[in-house]
């Protein structure tokens, strides 16, 4: 089972989302389900990078990224670095 990211990953929610994701990773979660995260801004990319850093050397998969989130990650040139798996239609 994956930890499910919230619907809104924007600046206003970033701190709470960061803490929740880090807690899930610290508890051993290796997958983050991004399928609900459809209301995103560039803060979402920063969150993905922070969560990736929190995992350290452990594997961490990001699954079900919305087209908007995938496009932001690509725009910033980090899509391959964080290994986003886009949502399937």
N, C-alpha and C positions, 0 to 999 in steps of 0.2 A: 504494500500500500504506500502511496506517495503522500507527502504533505501537500495540501492544496493551497496555493497562493490566493489571496483575496482578489475580488473583482477589480478594485481600484488600486493601482500601483502608480500613484502620483505623489508629488512633493508633500502634500498635506498628510498622506498616510505612510510615507516612507519610513519614518522612525519606528512606528509600531510594526510594520511589515518586516523591517530589518530584524528587529528583536524576535519576532515570532519565527521567522525563517532560521535564524541562528539557533534558537532553542530546539527546533526540529532537527537541525543538523547535529547539534551537540548530543541529542538523544539517539543519534545513529541513523537518521533518515538519509537515504542515498538518492532519492528521486523527489523532484519538485514538479507538481502538476500545475501548469500555467494556463490550463484551458479556461478557467473562469476569469483570468486577468485580461479583461477586454478594454478597460478604461485605463490607459497607460500614457505616461509621458516619459521624458528622458530619465526621470528618476528610476524607472523600472530597470533600465540598463545598468544604472549604478547599483541597484539592489542585486541583480544577477551576479555582477562582478564581486560584490561584497560577500554574497552567499558562497560563491565559488572559492574565494579566499578563506572563508570560515571552514570549508571542508578540508583545507590543507591538501595533503597527498591522497586523501580518500576520493573515490569516484563520486561524482554528483551529476545526475542527469536532469536536464530541464526538458520537460515533455509538454506537448500540446500548445506551443506558443501561438498566439493569435497572429494574423498577418501584420497588424500594426506593430506588435512587439518585435516580430521577426524583422520588419523593415527598419525599425529604430536600431536594432542591434547591427544590422548590415550597414546602415548609414554611419554608425560610429566605428565600423570595422572590427567588431568583436564577436560577430555571429559564430565564426568557426572557433574562436578562442573559448567561448563558453559552451559550445556544442548544443545550440538550440535545436530541438526537434519541433518543426512546425505542426500545427494541428492539421489533421486530415479532414477533408470535406466529406 
